[in-house]
Amino acid sequence: MYDENAVRDFAVAIHNAAAAENGFRAAIPPQLSRAEEELMQARADTRAQEEARRKLARIRERHRLDPHRKLADSDLEQALQDWKSLTGRIPPK
């Protein structure tokens, strides 16, 4: 059937696999803790999103205060009414 060396080699392979598995399982909790901490830091780091929101607010405010906007809006409204008089419909804005 099996000679003694083959049985010993098999036993050593099982022992080594069990040791490797134990090492792997021992490393999981610190890795998991590190990964969870990195995730919390990444979620907490919203600097880029906050800067984008501030930039958008500045742009919206600049556009809202633009003196040419009222003229452009009235020109658009007149063009929409002209279109309606020609077609019977107002196109979407």
PyMOL Python script that loads the backbone (N, CA, C, O; Angstrom):
from pymol import cmd

cmd.read_pdbstr("""\
ATOM      1  N   MET A   1       0.825  -1.172   0.000  1.00  0.00           N
ATOM      2  CA  MET A   1       0.000   0.000   0.000  1.00  0.00           C
ATOM      3  C   MET A   1       0.882   1.253   0.000  1.00  0.00           C
ATOM      4  O   MET A   1       1.352   1.672  -1.057  1.00  0.00           O
ATOM      5  N   TYR A   2       1.107   1.846   1.158  1.00  0.00           N
ATOM      6  CA  TYR A   2       1.929   3.048   1.249  1.00  0.00           C
ATOM      7  C   TYR A   2       3.174   2.723   2.049  1.00  0.00           C
ATOM      8  O   TYR A   2       3.122   2.009   3.051  1.00  0.00           O
ATOM      9  N   ASP A   3       4.275   3.250   1.596  1.00  0.00           N
ATOM     10  CA  ASP A   3       5.480   3.032   2.404  1.00  0.00           C
ATOM     11  C   ASP A   3       5.563   4.109   3.490  1.00  0.00           C
ATOM     12  O   ASP A   3       4.843   5.106   3.449  1.00  0.00           O
ATOM     13  N   GLU A   4       6.424   3.894   4.430  1.00  0.00           N
ATOM     14  CA  GLU A   4       6.532   4.763   5.593  1.00  0.00           C
ATOM     15  C   GLU A   4       6.899   6.192   5.221  1.00  0.00           C
ATOM     16  O   GLU A   4       6.376   7.131   5.821  1.00  0.00           O
ATOM     17  N   ASN A   5       7.782   6.383   4.250  1.00  0.00           N
ATOM     18  CA  ASN A   5       8.189   7.735   3.833  1.00  0.00           C
ATOM     19  C   ASN A   5       7.030   8.519   3.240  1.00  0.00           C
ATOM     20  O   ASN A   5       6.890   9.715   3.498  1.00  0.00           O
ATOM     21  N   ALA A   6       6.206   7.862   2.454  1.00  0.00           N
ATOM     22  CA  ALA A   6       5.055   8.541   1.857  1.00  0.00           C
ATOM     23  C   ALA A   6       4.083   8.988   2.938  1.00  0.00           C
ATOM     24  O   ALA A   6       3.528  10.085   2.872  1.00  0.00           O
ATOM     25  N   VAL A   7       3.877   8.116   3.950  1.00  0.00           N
ATOM     26  CA  VAL A   7       2.971   8.454   5.049  1.00  0.00           C
ATOM     27  C   VAL A   7       3.541   9.632   5.848  1.00  0.00           C
ATOM     28  O   VAL A   7       2.801  10.548   6.208  1.00  0.00           O
ATOM     29  N   ARG A   8       4.833   9.614   6.123  1.00  0.00           N
ATOM     30  CA  ARG A   8       5.473  10.721   6.849  1.00  0.00           C
ATOM     31  C   ARG A   8       5.377  12.024   6.054  1.00  0.00           C
ATOM     32  O   ARG A   8       5.053  13.074   6.609  1.00  0.00           O
ATOM     33  N   ASP A   9       5.662  11.949   4.754  1.00  0.00           N
ATOM     34  CA  ASP A   9       5.560  13.148   3.909  1.00  0.00           C
ATOM     35  C   ASP A   9       4.140  13.715   3.945  1.00  0.00           C
ATOM     36  O   ASP A   9       3.943  14.929   4.012  1.00  0.00           O
ATOM     37  N   PHE A  10       3.164  12.821   3.900  1.00  0.00           N
ATOM     38  CA  PHE A  10       1.775  13.257   3.947  1.00  0.00           C
ATOM     39  C   PHE A  10       1.471  13.920   5.290  1.00  0.00           C
ATOM     40  O   PHE A  10       0.814  14.960   5.334  1.00  0.00           O
ATOM     41  N   ALA A  11       1.943  13.328   6.376  1.00  0.00           N
ATOM     42  CA  ALA A  11       1.720  13.887   7.711  1.00  0.00           C
ATOM     43  C   ALA A  11       2.403  15.256   7.846  1.00  0.00           C
ATOM     44  O   ALA A  11       1.841  16.175   8.442  1.00  0.00           O
ATOM     45  N   VAL A  12       3.601  15.386   7.296  1.00  0.00           N
ATOM     46  CA  VAL A  12       4.318  16.670   7.339  1.00  0.00           C
ATOM     47  C   VAL A  12       3.558  17.712   6.514  1.00  0.00           C
ATOM     48  O   VAL A  12       3.448  18.867   6.926  1.00  0.00           O
ATOM     49  N   ALA A  13       3.037  17.312   5.360  1.00  0.00           N
ATOM     50  CA  ALA A  13       2.278  18.244   4.512  1.00  0.00           C
ATOM     51  C   ALA A  13       1.027  18.727   5.247  1.00  0.00           C
ATOM     52  O   ALA A  13       0.691  19.909   5.188  1.00  0.00           O
ATOM     53  N   ILE A  14       0.340  17.820   5.937  1.00  0.00           N
ATOM     54  CA  ILE A  14      -0.848  18.207   6.705  1.00  0.00           C
ATOM     55  C   ILE A  14      -0.448  19.150   7.839  1.00  0.00           C
ATOM     56  O   ILE A  14      -1.109  20.163   8.071  1.00  0.00           O
ATOM     57  N   HIS A  15       0.620  18.821   8.536  1.00  0.00           N
ATOM     58  CA  HIS A  15       1.096  19.664   9.635  1.00  0.00           C
ATOM     59  C   HIS A  15       1.464  21.058   9.126  1.00  0.00           C
ATOM     60  O   HIS A  15       1.111  22.060   9.749  1.00  0.00           O
ATOM     61  N   ASN A  16       2.165  21.125   8.006  1.00  0.00           N
ATOM     62  CA  ASN A  16       2.563  22.414   7.428  1.00  0.00           C
ATOM     63  C   ASN A  16       1.342  23.219   6.968  1.00  0.00           C
ATOM     64  O   ASN A  16       1.284  24.436   7.148  1.00  0.00           O
ATOM     65  N   ALA A  17       0.374  22.525   6.376  1.00  0.00           N
ATOM     66  CA  ALA A  17      -0.842  23.212   5.931  1.00  0.00           C
ATOM     67  C   ALA A  17      -1.600  23.770   7.129  1.00  0.00           C
ATOM     68  O   ALA A  17      -2.118  24.886   7.072  1.00  0.00           O
ATOM     69  N   ALA A  18      -1.669  23.005   8.210  1.00  0.00           N
ATOM     70  CA  ALA A  18      -2.352  23.477   9.417  1.00  0.00           C
ATOM     71  C   ALA A  18      -1.614  24.677  10.014  1.00  0.00           C
ATOM     72  O   ALA A  18      -2.249  25.629  10.468  1.00  0.00           O
ATOM     73  N   ALA A  19      -0.308  24.641  10.018  1.00  0.00           N
ATOM     74  CA  ALA A  19       0.477  25.766  10.543  1.00  0.00           C
ATOM     75  C   ALA A  19       0.270  27.011   9.682  1.00  0.00           C
ATOM     76  O   ALA A  19       0.134  28.116  10.207  1.00  0.00           O
ATOM     77  N   ALA A  20       0.247  26.832   8.368  1.00  0.00           N
ATOM     78  CA  ALA A  20       0.031  27.963   7.461  1.00  0.00           C
ATOM     79  C   ALA A  20      -1.366  28.542   7.672  1.00  0.00           C
ATOM     80  O   ALA A  20      -1.546  29.760   7.675  1.00  0.00           O
ATOM     81  N   GLU A  21      -2.345  27.671   7.847  1.00  0.00           N
ATOM     82  CA  GLU A  21      -3.722  28.128   8.088  1.00  0.00           C
ATOM     83  C   GLU A  21      -3.813  28.894   9.405  1.00  0.00           C
ATOM     84  O   GLU A  21      -4.480  29.926   9.482  1.00  0.00           O
ATOM     85  N   ASN A  22      -3.153  28.395  10.423  1.00  0.00           N
ATOM     86  CA  ASN A  22      -3.156  29.087  11.714  1.00  0.00           C
ATOM     87  C   ASN A  22      -2.496  30.457  11.598  1.00  0.00           C
ATOM     88  O   ASN A  22      -2.979  31.427  12.182  1.00  0.00           O
ATOM     89  N   GLY A  23      -1.419  30.543  10.864  1.00  0.00           N
ATOM     90  CA  GLY A  23      -0.756  31.825  10.643  1.00  0.00           C
ATOM     91  C   GLY A  23      -1.646  32.790   9.880  1.00  0.00           C
ATOM     92  O   GLY A  23      -1.720  33.978  10.193  1.00  0.00           O
ATOM     93  N   PHE A  24      -2.316  32.256   8.879  1.00  0.00           N
ATOM     94  CA  PHE A  24      -3.234  33.078   8.088  1.00  0.00           C
ATOM     95  C   PHE A  24      -4.367  33.608   8.963  1.00  0.00           C
ATOM     96  O   PHE A  24      -4.686  34.796   8.920  1.00  0.00           O
ATOM     97  N   ARG A  25      -4.966  32.737   9.744  1.00  0.00           N
ATOM     98  CA  ARG A  25      -6.078  33.143  10.613  1.00  0.00           C
ATOM     99  C   ARG A  25      -5.617  34.128  11.693  1.00  0.00           C
ATOM    100  O   ARG A  25      -6.377  35.014  12.082  1.00  0.00           O
ATOM    101  N   ALA A  26      -4.409  33.984  12.168  1.00  0.00           N
ATOM    102  CA  ALA A  26      -3.891  34.908  13.180  1.00  0.00           C
ATOM    103  C   ALA A  26      -3.676  36.303  12.595  1.00  0.00           C
ATOM    104  O   ALA A  26      -3.768  37.301  13.309  1.00  0.00           O
ATOM    105  N   ALA A  27      -3.392  36.367  11.299  1.00  0.00           N
ATOM    106  CA  ALA A  27      -3.131  37.660  10.660  1.00  0.00           C
ATOM    107  C   ALA A  27      -4.420  38.392  10.277  1.00  0.00           C
ATOM    108  O   ALA A  27      -4.381  39.588   9.991  1.00  0.00           O
ATOM    109  N   ILE A  28      -5.544  37.704  10.267  1.00  0.00           N
ATOM    110  CA  ILE A  28      -6.797  38.329   9.820  1.00  0.00           C
ATOM    111  C   ILE A  28      -7.248  39.474  10.733  1.00  0.00           C
ATOM    112  O   ILE A  28      -7.528  40.557  10.218  1.00  0.00           O
ATOM    113  N   PRO A  29      -7.335  39.300  12.055  1.00  0.00           N
ATOM    114  CA  PRO A  29      -7.837  40.418  12.881  1.00  0.00           C
ATOM    115  C   PRO A  29      -7.044  41.717  12.736  1.00  0.00           C
ATOM    116  O   PRO A  29      -7.661  42.774  12.597  1.00  0.00           O
ATOM    117  N   PRO A  30      -5.704  41.694  12.762  1.00  0.00           N
ATOM    118  CA  PRO A  30      -5.002  42.980  12.570  1.00  0.00           C
ATOM    119  C   PRO A  30      -5.229  43.568  11.178  1.00  0.00           C
ATOM    120  O   PRO A  30      -5.350  44.785  11.032  1.00  0.00           O
ATOM    121  N   GLN A  31      -5.289  42.707  10.152  1.00  0.00           N
ATOM    122  CA  GLN A  31      -5.536  43.208   8.798  1.00  0.00           C
ATOM    123  C   GLN A  31      -6.936  43.814   8.705  1.00  0.00           C
ATOM    124  O   GLN A  31      -7.131  44.860   8.086  1.00  0.00           O
ATOM    125  N   LEU A  32      -7.894  43.152   9.317  1.00  0.00           N
ATOM    126  CA  LEU A  32      -9.262  43.648   9.298  1.00  0.00           C
ATOM    127  C   LEU A  32      -9.357  44.984  10.035  1.00  0.00           C
ATOM    128  O   LEU A  32     -10.015  45.913   9.566  1.00  0.00           O
ATOM    129  N   SER A  33      -8.704  45.072  11.179  1.00  0.00           N
ATOM    130  CA  SER A  33      -8.708  46.335  11.929  1.00  0.00           C
ATOM    131  C   SER A  33      -8.083  47.454  11.114  1.00  0.00           C
ATOM    132  O   SER A  33      -8.607  48.567  11.080  1.00  0.00           O
ATOM    133  N   ARG A  34      -6.962  47.164  10.457  1.00  0.00           N
ATOM    134  CA  ARG A  34      -6.287  48.163   9.620  1.00  0.00           C
ATOM    135  C   ARG A  34      -7.201  48.589   8.466  1.00  0.00           C
ATOM    136  O   ARG A  34      -7.323  49.778   8.171  1.00  0.00           O
ATOM    137  N   ALA A  35      -7.835  47.619   7.824  1.00  0.00           N
ATOM    138  CA  ALA A  35      -8.712  47.931   6.692  1.00  0.00           C
ATOM    139  C   ALA A  35      -9.908  48.761   7.143  1.00  0.00           C
ATOM    140  O   ALA A  35     -10.311  49.696   6.451  1.00  0.00           O
ATOM    141  N   GLU A  36     -10.477  48.426   8.294  1.00  0.00           N
ATOM    142  CA  GLU A  36     -11.609  49.201   8.799  1.00  0.00           C
ATOM    143  C   GLU A  36     -11.185  50.628   9.145  1.00  0.00           C
ATOM    144  O   GLU A  36     -11.932  51.571   8.883  1.00  0.00           O
ATOM    145  N   GLU A  37     -10.011  50.797   9.723  1.00  0.00           N
ATOM    146  CA  GLU A  37      -9.505  52.129  10.046  1.00  0.00           C
ATOM    147  C   GLU A  37      -9.273  52.941   8.772  1.00  0.00           C
ATOM    148  O   GLU A  37      -9.622  54.121   8.718  1.00  0.00           O
ATOM    149  N   GLU A  38      -8.693  52.324   7.757  1.00  0.00           N
ATOM    150  CA  GLU A  38      -8.471  53.017   6.486  1.00  0.00           C
ATOM    151  C   GLU A  38      -9.793  53.414   5.844  1.00  0.00           C
ATOM    152  O   GLU A  38      -9.907  54.493   5.263  1.00  0.00           O
ATOM    153  N   LEU A  39     -10.793  52.542   5.949  1.00  0.00           N
ATOM    154  CA  LEU A  39     -12.108  52.861   5.399  1.00  0.00           C
ATOM    155  C   LEU A  39     -12.730  54.047   6.133  1.00  0.00           C
ATOM    156  O   LEU A  39     -13.291  54.944   5.503  1.00  0.00           O
ATOM    157  N   MET A  40     -12.636  54.054   7.442  1.00  0.00           N
ATOM    158  CA  MET A  40     -13.167  55.175   8.215  1.00  0.00           C
ATOM    159  C   MET A  40     -12.464  56.477   7.843  1.00  0.00           C
ATOM    160  O   MET A  40     -13.108  57.518   7.712  1.00  0.00           O
ATOM    161  N   GLN A  41     -11.144  56.420   7.673  1.00  0.00           N
ATOM    162  CA  GLN A  41     -10.391  57.615   7.298  1.00  0.00           C
ATOM    163  C   GLN A  41     -10.805  58.093   5.908  1.00  0.00           C
ATOM    164  O   GLN A  41     -10.964  59.291   5.675  1.00  0.00           O
ATOM    165  N   ALA A  42     -10.976  57.142   4.989  1.00  0.00           N
ATOM    166  CA  ALA A  42     -11.368  57.517   3.628  1.00  0.00           C
ATOM    167  C   ALA A  42     -12.760  58.141   3.617  1.00  0.00           C
ATOM    168  O   ALA A  42     -13.002  59.119   2.911  1.00  0.00           O
ATOM    169  N   ARG A  43     -13.667  57.575   4.398  1.00  0.00           N
ATOM    170  CA  ARG A  43     -15.013  58.144   4.454  1.00  0.00           C
ATOM    171  C   ARG A  43     -15.011  59.502   5.135  1.00  0.00           C
ATOM    172  O   ARG A  43     -15.799  60.380   4.784  1.00  0.00           O
ATOM    173  N   ALA A  44     -14.133  59.676   6.102  1.00  0.00           N
ATOM    174  CA  ALA A  44     -14.067  60.948   6.826  1.00  0.00           C
ATOM    175  C   ALA A  44     -13.379  62.031   6.012  1.00  0.00           C
ATOM    176  O   ALA A  44     -13.621  63.218   6.235  1.00  0.00           O
ATOM    177  N   ASP A  45     -12.531  61.646   5.079  1.00  0.00           N
ATOM    178  CA  ASP A  45     -11.787  62.622   4.285  1.00  0.00           C
ATOM    179  C   ASP A  45     -12.667  63.100   3.135  1.00  0.00           C
ATOM    180  O   ASP A  45     -12.667  62.524   2.047  1.00  0.00           O
ATOM    181  N   THR A  46     -13.408  64.157   3.401  1.00  0.00           N
ATOM    182  CA  THR A  46     -14.323  64.682   2.392  1.00  0.00           C
ATOM    183  C   THR A  46     -13.834  66.024   1.861  1.00  0.00           C
ATOM    184  O   THR A  46     -14.619  66.821   1.347  1.00  0.00           O
ATOM    185  N   ARG A  47     -12.546  66.267   1.987  1.00  0.00           N
ATOM    186  CA  ARG A  47     -12.011  67.559   1.548  1.00  0.00           C
ATOM    187  C   ARG A  47     -12.309  67.835   0.084  1.00  0.00           C
ATOM    188  O   ARG A  47     -12.709  68.944  -0.271  1.00  0.00           O
ATOM    189  N   ALA A  48     -12.117  66.839  -0.762  1.00  0.00           N
ATOM    190  CA  ALA A  48     -12.336  67.059  -2.201  1.00  0.00           C
ATOM    191  C   ALA A  48     -13.810  67.368  -2.482  1.00  0.00           C
ATOM    192  O   ALA A  48     -14.120  68.259  -3.273  1.00  0.00           O
ATOM    193  N   GLN A  49     -14.714  66.633  -1.835  1.00  0.00           N
ATOM    194  CA  GLN A  49     -16.137  66.880  -2.050  1.00  0.00           C
ATOM    195  C   GLN A  49     -16.537  68.260  -1.518  1.00  0.00           C
ATOM    196  O   GLN A  49     -17.309  68.981  -2.152  1.00  0.00           O
ATOM    197  N   GLU A  50     -16.004  68.614  -0.354  1.00  0.00           N
ATOM    198  CA  GLU A  50     -16.330  69.922   0.213  1.00  0.00           C
ATOM    199  C   GLU A  50     -15.792  71.056  -0.667  1.00  0.00           C
ATOM    200  O   GLU A  50     -16.466  72.069  -0.858  1.00  0.00           O
ATOM    201  N   GLU A  51     -14.604  70.889  -1.191  1.00  0.00           N
ATOM    202  CA  GLU A  51     -14.045  71.906  -2.087  1.00  0.00           C
ATOM    203  C   GLU A  51     -14.894  72.018  -3.348  1.00  0.00           C
ATOM    204  O   GLU A  51     -15.139  73.122  -3.835  1.00  0.00           O
ATOM    205  N   ALA A  52     -15.344  70.884  -3.877  1.00  0.00           N
ATOM    206  CA  ALA A  52     -16.199  70.908  -5.067  1.00  0.00           C
ATOM    207  C   ALA A  52     -17.522  71.614  -4.759  1.00  0.00           C
ATOM    208  O   ALA A  52     -18.022  72.376  -5.585  1.00  0.00           O
ATOM    209  N   ARG A  53     -18.088  71.365  -3.579  1.00  0.00           N
ATOM    210  CA  ARG A  53     -19.337  72.037  -3.198  1.00  0.00           C
ATOM    211  C   ARG A  53     -19.121  73.548  -3.068  1.00  0.00           C
ATOM    212  O   ARG A  53     -19.958  74.333  -3.514  1.00  0.00           O
ATOM    213  N   ARG A  54     -18.004  73.956  -2.460  1.00  0.00           N
ATOM    214  CA  ARG A  54     -17.717  75.385  -2.330  1.00  0.00           C
ATOM    215  C   ARG A  54     -17.547  76.032  -3.709  1.00  0.00           C
ATOM    216  O   ARG A  54     -18.044  77.130  -3.957  1.00  0.00           O
ATOM    217  N   LYS A  55     -16.842  75.337  -4.590  1.00  0.00           N
ATOM    218  CA  LYS A  55     -16.627  75.866  -5.945  1.00  0.00           C
ATOM    219  C   LYS A  55     -17.961  75.998  -6.684  1.00  0.00           C
ATOM    220  O   LYS A  55     -18.212  77.000  -7.354  1.00  0.00           O
ATOM    221  N   LEU A  56     -18.806  74.985  -6.558  1.00  0.00           N
ATOM    222  CA  LEU A  56     -20.118  75.045  -7.202  1.00  0.00           C
ATOM    223  C   LEU A  56     -20.946  76.199  -6.648  1.00  0.00           C
ATOM    224  O   LEU A  56     -21.619  76.902  -7.402  1.00  0.00           O
ATOM    225  N   ALA A  57     -20.896  76.393  -5.343  1.00  0.00           N
ATOM    226  CA  ALA A  57     -21.640  77.502  -4.729  1.00  0.00           C
ATOM    227  C   ALA A  57     -21.125  78.845  -5.244  1.00  0.00           C
ATOM    228  O   ALA A  57     -21.915  79.742  -5.537  1.00  0.00           O
ATOM    229  N   ARG A  58     -19.797  78.985  -5.356  1.00  0.00           N
ATOM    230  CA  ARG A  58     -19.230  80.237  -5.877  1.00  0.00           C
ATOM    231  C   ARG A  58     -19.675  80.479  -7.316  1.00  0.00           C
ATOM    232  O   ARG A  58     -20.023  81.602  -7.680  1.00  0.00           O
ATOM    233  N   ILE A  59     -19.664  79.436  -8.128  1.00  0.00           N
ATOM    234  CA  ILE A  59     -20.067  79.573  -9.536  1.00  0.00           C
ATOM    235  C   ILE A  59     -21.543  79.927  -9.632  1.00  0.00           C
ATOM    236  O   ILE A  59     -21.925  80.799 -10.412  1.00  0.00           O
ATOM    237  N   ARG A  60     -22.376  79.253  -8.841  1.00  0.00           N
ATOM    238  CA  ARG A  60     -23.810  79.556  -8.869  1.00  0.00           C
ATOM    239  C   ARG A  60     -24.070  81.001  -8.442  1.00  0.00           C
ATOM    240  O   ARG A  60     -24.888  81.697  -9.041  1.00  0.00           O
ATOM    241  N   GLU A  61     -23.371  81.436  -7.410  1.00  0.00           N
ATOM    242  CA  GLU A  61     -23.544  82.808  -6.939  1.00  0.00           C
ATOM    243  C   GLU A  61     -23.089  83.801  -8.001  1.00  0.00           C
ATOM    244  O   GLU A  61     -23.755  84.811  -8.230  1.00  0.00           O
ATOM    245  N   ARG A  62     -21.972  83.526  -8.646  1.00  0.00           N
ATOM    246  CA  ARG A  62     -21.473  84.412  -9.702  1.00  0.00           C
ATOM    247  C   ARG A  62     -22.482  84.487 -10.849  1.00  0.00           C
ATOM    248  O   ARG A  62     -22.737  85.564 -11.388  1.00  0.00           O
ATOM    249  N   HIS A  63     -23.048  83.347 -11.216  1.00  0.00           N
ATOM    250  CA  HIS A  63     -24.030  83.341 -12.300  1.00  0.00           C
ATOM    251  C   HIS A  63     -25.316  84.055 -11.878  1.00  0.00           C
ATOM    252  O   HIS A  63     -25.943  84.748 -12.678  1.00  0.00           O
ATOM    253  N   ARG A  64     -25.699  83.876 -10.606  1.00  0.00           N
ATOM    254  CA  ARG A  64     -26.916  84.521 -10.113  1.00  0.00           C
ATOM    255  C   ARG A  64     -26.766  86.041 -10.135  1.00  0.00           C
ATOM    256  O   ARG A  64     -27.724  86.757 -10.427  1.00  0.00           O
ATOM    257  N   LEU A  65     -25.574  86.528  -9.827  1.00  0.00           N
ATOM    258  CA  LEU A  65     -25.332  87.966  -9.770  1.00  0.00           C
ATOM    259  C   LEU A  65     -24.887  88.571 -11.099  1.00  0.00           C
ATOM    260  O   LEU A  65     -24.693  89.783 -11.192  1.00  0.00           O
ATOM    261  N   ASP A  66     -24.727  87.750 -12.113  1.00  0.00           N
ATOM    262  CA  ASP A  66     -24.258  88.235 -13.411  1.00  0.00           C
ATOM    263  C   ASP A  66     -25.272  89.215 -13.997  1.00  0.00           C
ATOM    264  O   ASP A  66     -26.434  88.856 -14.185  1.00  0.00           O
ATOM    265  N   PRO A  67     -24.851  90.447 -14.289  1.00  0.00           N
ATOM    266  CA  PRO A  67     -25.799  91.444 -14.812  1.00  0.00           C
ATOM    267  C   PRO A  67     -26.324  91.070 -16.206  1.00  0.00           C
ATOM    268  O   PRO A  67     -27.396  91.529 -16.599  1.00  0.00           O
ATOM    269  N   HIS A  68     -25.613  90.277 -16.924  1.00  0.00           N
ATOM    270  CA  HIS A  68     -26.049  89.885 -18.271  1.00  0.00           C
ATOM    271  C   HIS A  68     -27.107  88.783 -18.220  1.00  0.00           C
ATOM    272  O   HIS A  68     -27.782  88.517 -19.214  1.00  0.00           O
ATOM    273  N   ARG A  69     -27.243  88.162 -17.085  1.00  0.00           N
ATOM    274  CA  ARG A  69     -28.186  87.042 -16.986  1.00  0.00           C
ATOM    275  C   ARG A  69     -29.626  87.497 -17.193  1.00  0.00           C
ATOM    276  O   ARG A  69     -30.385  86.848 -17.913  1.00  0.00           O
ATOM    277  N   LYS A  70     -30.010  88.615 -16.561  1.00  0.00           N
ATOM    278  CA  LYS A  70     -31.388  89.095 -16.714  1.00  0.00           C
ATOM    279  C   LYS A  70     -31.698  89.380 -18.174  1.00  0.00           C
ATOM    280  O   LYS A  70     -32.778  89.050 -18.665  1.00  0.00           O
ATOM    281  N   LEU A  71     -30.764  89.984 -18.851  1.00  0.00           N
ATOM    282  CA  LEU A  71     -30.955  90.270 -20.271  1.00  0.00           C
ATOM    283  C   LEU A  71     -31.062  88.967 -21.062  1.00  0.00           C
ATOM    284  O   LEU A  71     -31.921  88.827 -21.932  1.00  0.00           O
ATOM    285  N   ALA A  72     -30.182  88.021 -20.750  1.00  0.00           N
ATOM    286  CA  ALA A  72     -30.212  86.732 -21.448  1.00  0.00           C
ATOM    287  C   ALA A  72     -31.518  85.995 -21.161  1.00  0.00           C
ATOM    288  O   ALA A  72     -32.097  85.380 -22.056  1.00  0.00           O
ATOM    289  N   ASP A  73     -31.981  86.057 -19.907  1.00  0.00           N
ATOM    290  CA  ASP A  73     -33.246  85.397 -19.571  1.00  0.00           C
ATOM    291  C   ASP A  73     -34.416  86.026 -20.315  1.00  0.00           C
ATOM    292  O   ASP A  73     -35.295  85.318 -20.808  1.00  0.00           O
ATOM    293  N   SER A  74     -34.429  87.361 -20.397  1.00  0.00           N
ATOM    294  CA  SER A  74     -35.530  88.016 -21.114  1.00  0.00           C
ATOM    295  C   SER A  74     -35.447  87.732 -22.612  1.00  0.00           C
ATOM    296  O   SER A  74     -36.473  87.565 -23.270  1.00  0.00           O
ATOM    297  N   ASP A  75     -34.230  87.677 -23.150  1.00  0.00           N
ATOM    298  CA  ASP A  75     -34.070  87.315 -24.570  1.00  0.00           C
ATOM    299  C   ASP A  75     -34.560  85.890 -24.814  1.00  0.00           C
ATOM    300  O   ASP A  75     -35.218  85.613 -25.817  1.00  0.00           O
ATOM    301  N   LEU A  76     -34.235  84.995 -23.892  1.00  0.00           N
ATOM    302  CA  LEU A  76     -34.701  83.610 -24.029  1.00  0.00           C
ATOM    303  C   LEU A  76     -36.219  83.557 -23.972  1.00  0.00           C
ATOM    304  O   LEU A  76     -36.848  82.872 -24.779  1.00  0.00           O
ATOM    305  N   GLU A  77     -36.806  84.268 -23.033  1.00  0.00           N
ATOM    306  CA  GLU A  77     -38.264  84.259 -22.904  1.00  0.00           C
ATOM    307  C   GLU A  77     -38.917  84.795 -24.177  1.00  0.00           C
ATOM    308  O   GLU A  77     -39.923  84.256 -24.637  1.00  0.00           O
ATOM    309  N   GLN A  78     -38.349  85.845 -24.737  1.00  0.00           N
ATOM    310  CA  GLN A  78     -38.888  86.398 -25.991  1.00  0.00           C
ATOM    311  C   GLN A  78     -38.747  85.391 -27.134  1.00  0.00           C
ATOM    312  O   GLN A  78     -39.664  85.223 -27.937  1.00  0.00           O
ATOM    313  N   ALA A  79     -37.605  84.731 -27.201  1.00  0.00           N
ATOM    314  CA  ALA A  79     -37.399  83.727 -28.251  1.00  0.00           C
ATOM    315  C   ALA A  79     -38.371  82.563 -28.090  1.00  0.00           C
ATOM    316  O   ALA A  79     -38.880  82.036 -29.079  1.00  0.00           O
ATOM    317  N   LEU A  80     -38.630  82.161 -26.844  1.00  0.00           N
ATOM    318  CA  LEU A  80     -39.594  81.080 -26.608  1.00  0.00           C
ATOM    319  C   LEU A  80     -40.995  81.490 -27.045  1.00  0.00           C
ATOM    320  O   LEU A  80     -41.726  80.693 -27.632  1.00  0.00           O
ATOM    321  N   GLN A  81     -41.365  82.731 -26.760  1.00  0.00           N
ATOM    322  CA  GLN A  81     -42.683  83.209 -27.175  1.00  0.00           C
ATOM    323  C   GLN A  81     -42.779  83.317 -28.699  1.00  0.00           C
ATOM    324  O   GLN A  81     -43.816  83.004 -29.284  1.00  0.00           O
ATOM    325  N   ASP A  82     -41.693  83.764 -29.336  1.00  0.00           N
ATOM    326  CA  ASP A  82     -41.665  83.812 -30.809  1.00  0.00           C
ATOM    327  C   ASP A  82     -41.849  82.414 -31.377  1.00  0.00           C
ATOM    328  O   ASP A  82     -42.606  82.213 -32.326  1.00  0.00           O
ATOM    329  N   TRP A  83     -41.159  81.463 -30.794  1.00  0.00           N
ATOM    330  CA  TRP A  83     -41.263  80.074 -31.251  1.00  0.00           C
ATOM    331  C   TRP A  83     -42.696  79.573 -31.081  1.00  0.00           C
ATOM    332  O   TRP A  83     -43.251  78.914 -31.961  1.00  0.00           O
ATOM    333  N   LYS A  84     -43.283  79.903 -29.924  1.00  0.00           N
ATOM    334  CA  LYS A  84     -44.658  79.460 -29.659  1.00  0.00           C
ATOM    335  C   LYS A  84     -45.628  80.059 -30.663  1.00  0.00           C
ATOM    336  O   LYS A  84     -46.561  79.386 -31.102  1.00  0.00           O
ATOM    337  N   SER A  85     -45.417  81.322 -31.033  1.00  0.00           N
ATOM    338  CA  SER A  85     -46.303  81.943 -32.000  1.00  0.00           C
ATOM    339  C   SER A  85     -46.174  81.283 -33.385  1.00  0.00           C
ATOM    340  O   SER A  85     -47.131  81.275 -34.160  1.00  0.00           O
ATOM    341  N   LEU A  86     -45.014  80.742 -33.685  1.00  0.00           N
ATOM    342  CA  LEU A  86     -44.811  80.086 -34.976  1.00  0.00           C
ATOM    343  C   LEU A  86     -45.285  78.631 -34.962  1.00  0.00           C
ATOM    344  O   LEU A  86     -45.832  78.150 -35.955  1.00  0.00           O
ATOM    345  N   THR A  87     -45.080  77.927 -33.843  1.00  0.00           N
ATOM    346  CA  THR A  87     -45.336  76.481 -33.827  1.00  0.00           C
ATOM    347  C   THR A  87     -46.493  76.072 -32.923  1.00  0.00           C
ATOM    348  O   THR A  87     -47.000  74.955 -33.032  1.00  0.00           O
ATOM    349  N   GLY A  88     -46.912  76.960 -32.038  1.00  0.00           N
ATOM    350  CA  GLY A  88     -47.956  76.601 -31.091  1.00  0.00           C
ATOM    351  C   GLY A  88     -47.438  75.884 -29.855  1.00  0.00           C
ATOM    352  O   GLY A  88     -48.219  75.498 -28.985  1.00  0.00           O
ATOM    353  N   ARG A  89     -46.137  75.706 -29.773  1.00  0.00           N
ATOM    354  CA  ARG A  89     -45.534  75.031 -28.627  1.00  0.00           C
ATOM    355  C   ARG A  89     -44.318  75.801 -28.145  1.00  0.00           C
ATOM    356  O   ARG A  89     -43.648  76.504 -28.902  1.00  0.00           O
ATOM    357  N   ILE A  90     -44.058  75.638 -26.842  1.00  0.00           N
ATOM    358  CA  ILE A  90     -42.826  76.197 -26.283  1.00  0.00           C
ATOM    359  C   ILE A  90     -41.837  75.058 -26.137  1.00  0.00           C
ATOM    360  O   ILE A  90     -42.161  74.048 -25.513  1.00  0.00           O
ATOM    361  N   PRO A  91     -40.623  75.189 -26.703  1.00  0.00           N
ATOM    362  CA  PRO A  91     -39.641  74.109 -26.558  1.00  0.00           C
ATOM    363  C   PRO A  91     -39.151  74.023 -25.111  1.00  0.00           C
ATOM    364  O   PRO A  91     -39.216  75.007 -24.374  1.00  0.00           O
ATOM    365  N   PRO A  92     -38.674  72.878 -24.714  1.00  0.00           N
ATOM    366  CA  PRO A  92     -38.142  72.759 -23.346  1.00  0.00           C
ATOM    367  C   PRO A  92     -36.891  73.614 -23.170  1.00  0.00           C
ATOM    368  O   PRO A  92     -36.135  73.852 -24.113  1.00  0.00           O
ATOM    369  N   LYS A  93     -36.697  74.067 -21.933  1.00  0.00           N
ATOM    370  CA  LYS A  93     -35.527  74.902 -21.647  1.00  0.00           C
ATOM    371  C   LYS A  93     -34.310  74.046 -21.446  1.00  0.00           C
ATOM    372  O   LYS A  93     -33.224  74.566 -21.194  1.00  0.00           O
TER     373      LYS A  93
END
""", "prot")
cmd.dss("prot")
cmd.show_as("cartoon", "prot")
cmd.util.cbc("prot")
cmd.orient("prot")
